[in-house]
Amino acid sequence: MSDAADLTPIREAVRALCADFPGEYWRSLDRERAYPTEFVAALTKAGFLAALIPEQYGGSGLTMTAAAAIMEEIQASGCNGAPCHAQMYTMGTVLRHGSAAQKERYLPGIARGELRLQAFGVTEPTSGTDTLSLRTTAVRHGDRYVVNGQKIWTSRAEHSDLMLLLARTTPREQAKSRTAGLSVFLVDMRQARNNGLTIRPIRTMMNHATTEVFFENMQVPAENLIGTEGEGFRYIISGMNAERILIAAECIGDAKWFIDKASSYARDRVVFGRPIGQNQGVQFPIARAYIGMRAAELMVREAAALYEAGKDCGAEANMAKHLAAEASWAAADMCVQTHGGFGFAEEFDIERKFRETRLYTVAPISTNLILSYIAEHVLGLPRSY
Ligand SMILES: Cc1cc2nc3c(=O)[nH]c(=O)nc-3n(C[C@H](O)[C@H](O)[C@H](O)COP(=O)(O)OP(=O)(O)OC[C@H]3O[C@@H](n4cnc5c(N)ncnc54)[C@H](O)[C@@H]3O)c2cc1C
């Protein structure tokens, strides 16, 4: 199925850019757990990461469908968009809930890539998925807030100028509702680093530039509060549909890469005097992975279409993320199996992509929490947590 609008030129342009960053580039970064600075710079220069910023702020003003196509093509080319995907969507909270002054101040710089808004500080070690239990506090003192606490899995913090931070401004027991009392801040990490903000990298199974961050009397000017104090949880939730759709598109790209690799290997590899792909035991898993990917792709497109029409897409964005993450992981597993021993060899890139795509059934939202959302909000079952 083709895209509703013809996105072929964008898709081809992303592919052409990615061709300059072949497997060897990613393999050497992976060995060192190093950041793909040149790749991110190239995407920024081409304007792809500013796809969703309106033209009035210097972005490309593209649709969610187009933005999803960009992320999909990056992954389908064998590259990895995770080191920079947040630059595309984290600004949505500022765009939707920021003041006119905040938008003027930050969005043009983000669109040009001079300001990197890549860090999203929500998850904490003790609260995990239970965001409303987070413990980081921001207490107002005159024209500033003083922040104390800790976040974990704050990805790209070392490669970001700004962080979107969720912190508690009203103690839970005094908040006017279950979801009230949390606030969102735009933290300028260039000023805060070593000035109340400490960042410690976490080495993970794939190259992901993730960190834990510590706040010790970190000062944030009150003018950096986004929207109304106490309404932050709602603002963060409203940005999650965009994140889910774009990550789902990445998973579709990964699945396409695995299916393409496996098909081509199964056509060429001859064992017992015939291509391995002639055996149904080899071709059926590839076909099954393809069917799963296509079904997920349709849901991603439905979610993106609803999003850009301004309609509620919570269920579709969650289902798209779930189906796509399952599809990419199934395709990854199939691809290793199809390659036999070579699936484990670094130079084939499969084991690297296998590790990278494993993340998406856990983060940014884990499978169980999506199932809970569908059970409660779509099927009307009792809330389980
Ligand atoms: C590499 C990486 C990058 C990340 N980047 C970021 C980032 O940039 N910013 C950020 O804020 N966070 C980030 N995260 C955090 C990520 O969103 C969380 O890890 C994820 O949401 C799961 O939360 P948790 O790890 O605390 O697991 P927990 O909440 O401890 O859950 C553990 C397991 O229990 C299950 N579970 C928990 N409660 C229930 C329940 N009520 N019913 C059923 N099952 C349940 C979960 O589904 C999960 O499988 C990142 C994580 C990783 C690994």
The ligand as an SDF file (V2000), in Angstrom:
LIG
                    3D

 53 58  0  0  0  0  0  0  0  0999 V2000
   17.1960    1.9410   26.8560 C   0  0  0  0  0  0  0  0  0  0  0  0
   16.0840    2.6580   27.5390 C   0  0  0  0  0  0  0  0  0  0  0  0
   15.8320    3.9800   27.2270 C   0  0  0  0  0  0  0  0  0  0  0  0
   14.8280    4.6810   27.9100 C   0  0  0  0  0  0  0  0  0  0  0  0
   14.6730    6.0140   27.6860 N   0  0  0  0  0  0  0  0  0  0  0  0
   13.8550    6.7390   28.5070 C   0  0  0  0  0  0  0  0  0  0  0  0
   13.8410    8.1650   28.4480 C   0  0  0  0  0  0  0  0  0  0  0  0
   14.5130    8.7900   27.6160 O   0  0  0  0  0  0  0  0  0  0  0  0
   13.0740    8.8310   29.3390 N   0  0  0  0  0  0  0  0  0  0  0  0
   12.3230    8.1970   30.2840 C   0  0  0  0  0  0  0  0  0  0  0  0
   11.6370    8.8650   31.0610 O   0  0  0  0  0  0  0  0  0  0  0  0
   12.2960    6.8360   30.3520 N   0  0  0  0  0  0  0  0  0  0  0  0
   13.0610    6.1110   29.4900 C   0  0  0  0  0  0  0  0  0  0  0  0
   13.0900    4.7300   29.5860 N   0  0  0  0  0  0  0  0  0  0  0  0
   12.2770    4.0670   30.6140 C   0  0  0  0  0  0  0  0  0  0  0  0
   11.1950    3.1870   30.0300 C   0  0  0  0  0  0  0  0  0  0  0  0
   10.1200    3.9890   29.5760 O   0  0  0  0  0  0  0  0  0  0  0  0
   10.8020    2.1990   31.1360 C   0  0  0  0  0  0  0  0  0  0  0  0
   11.9020    1.3260   31.3270 O   0  0  0  0  0  0  0  0  0  0  0  0
    9.5950    1.4050   30.7670 C   0  0  0  0  0  0  0  0  0  0  0  0
    8.4810    2.2570   30.6590 O   0  0  0  0  0  0  0  0  0  0  0  0
    9.3160    0.3360   31.8320 C   0  0  0  0  0  0  0  0  0  0  0  0
    9.4130    0.8880   33.1220 O   0  0  0  0  0  0  0  0  0  0  0  0
   10.3680    0.2140   34.2270 P   0  0  0  0  0  0  0  0  0  0  0  0
   11.6670   -0.1030   33.5940 O   0  0  0  0  0  0  0  0  0  0  0  0
   10.4120    1.0860   35.4150 O   0  0  0  0  0  0  0  0  0  0  0  0
    9.6590   -1.1140   34.5730 O   0  0  0  0  0  0  0  0  0  0  0  0
    8.6540   -1.4170   35.7830 P   0  0  0  0  0  0  0  0  0  0  0  0
    7.6100   -0.3600   35.8790 O   0  0  0  0  0  0  0  0  0  0  0  0
    9.4670   -1.7230   36.9810 O   0  0  0  0  0  0  0  0  0  0  0  0
    7.9940   -2.7540   35.2460 O   0  0  0  0  0  0  0  0  0  0  0  0
    8.7230   -3.9790   35.1180 C   0  0  0  0  0  0  0  0  0  0  0  0
    7.8570   -4.9730   34.3870 C   0  0  0  0  0  0  0  0  0  0  0  0
    6.6340   -5.1630   35.0990 O   0  0  0  0  0  0  0  0  0  0  0  0
    5.5220   -4.8800   34.2740 C   0  0  0  0  0  0  0  0  0  0  0  0
    4.4820   -4.2000   35.0680 N   0  0  0  0  0  0  0  0  0  0  0  0
    4.6350   -3.1840   35.9600 C   0  0  0  0  0  0  0  0  0  0  0  0
    3.4490   -2.8300   36.4850 N   0  0  0  0  0  0  0  0  0  0  0  0
    2.5170   -3.6420   35.9090 C   0  0  0  0  0  0  0  0  0  0  0  0
    1.1000   -3.7720   36.0330 C   0  0  0  0  0  0  0  0  0  0  0  0
    0.3910   -2.9870   36.8410 N   0  0  0  0  0  0  0  0  0  0  0  0
    0.4820   -4.7080   35.2970 N   0  0  0  0  0  0  0  0  0  0  0  0
    1.1850   -5.5220   34.4720 C   0  0  0  0  0  0  0  0  0  0  0  0
    2.5250   -5.4510   34.3110 N   0  0  0  0  0  0  0  0  0  0  0  0
    3.1810   -4.5200   35.0280 C   0  0  0  0  0  0  0  0  0  0  0  0
    6.0310   -3.9620   33.1810 C   0  0  0  0  0  0  0  0  0  0  0  0
    5.2490   -4.0660   32.0020 O   0  0  0  0  0  0  0  0  0  0  0  0
    7.4490   -4.4900   32.9760 C   0  0  0  0  0  0  0  0  0  0  0  0
    7.4290   -5.5740   32.0870 O   0  0  0  0  0  0  0  0  0  0  0  0
   14.0320    3.9940   28.8720 C   0  0  0  0  0  0  0  0  0  0  0  0
   14.2690    2.6480   29.1240 C   0  0  0  0  0  0  0  0  0  0  0  0
   15.2960    1.9850   28.4980 C   0  0  0  0  0  0  0  0  0  0  0  0
   15.5470    0.5460   28.8570 C   0  0  0  0  0  0  0  0  0  0  0  0
  1  2  1  0
  2  3  1  0
  2 52  2  0
  3  4  2  0
  4  5  1  0
  4 50  1  0
  5  6  2  0
  6  7  1  0
  6 13  1  0
  7  8  2  0
  7  9  1  0
  9 10  1  0
 10 11  2  0
 10 12  1  0
 12 13  2  0
 13 14  1  0
 14 15  1  0
 14 50  1  0
 15 16  1  0
 16 17  1  0
 16 18  1  0
 18 19  1  0
 18 20  1  0
 20 21  1  0
 20 22  1  0
 22 23  1  0
 23 24  1  0
 24 25  2  0
 24 26  1  0
 24 27  1  0
 27 28  1  0
 28 29  2  0
 28 30  1  0
 28 31  1  0
 31 32  1  0
 32 33  1  0
 33 34  1  0
 33 48  1  0
 34 35  1  0
 35 36  1  0
 35 46  1  0
 36 37  1  0
 36 45  1  0
 37 38  2  0
 38 39  1  0
 39 40  1  0
 39 45  2  0
 40 41  1  0
 40 42  2  0
 42 43  1  0
 43 44  2  0
 44 45  1  0
 46 47  1  0
 46 48  1  0
 48 49  1  0
 50 51  2  0
 51 52  1  0
 52 53  1  0
M  END
$$$$
